[in-house]
Amino acid sequence: MLWPALYSLRYLGFAVLHPFIIHGVRRGLRGQALEAQHAYLESMEEQYVAFLRRLEQQPLVRFNSVSDFDADGQLKPGAPVYSPFVQHSPMLW
């Protein structure tokens, strides 16, 4: 879901970092489930702070360069594949 937005940023000239994603956040929890989510989010907050402290060392999202494509806009044979949205065309006989 994020790849199109990330690619748009790359297209505009940005260097794009891998996003920091927190899964499993829910609302409407009560009791132990709510306490467990709070504990989980606190640990994720610590991880995010650590991520931000190492921001300059975080890996960039890799994208194909213009030279990876042929004149028809198809990915050249042997060019790397970095996304499920940019793939080598199957050979049609």
DAWO-V895171 format. One line per field, one symbol per residue. phi: phi as a letter, one per 20 degrees, with the letter a starting at -180 (. if undefined). psi: psi as a letter, one per 40 degrees, with the letter a starting at -180 (. if undefined). A space follows every 10 residues. Layout:
phi=???
psi=???
//
This chain:
phi=.eggffffff feoeedeffe ddemecdneb lfffffffff ffffffffff gffdgfeffe fecfegffde feneffgnff ddbfeccfff fdd
psi=dddddddddd deeihhihih hhifhiieii bddddddddd dddddddddd dddfdeeiii hhiiideeia deeihiheii heieehihhi hh.
//
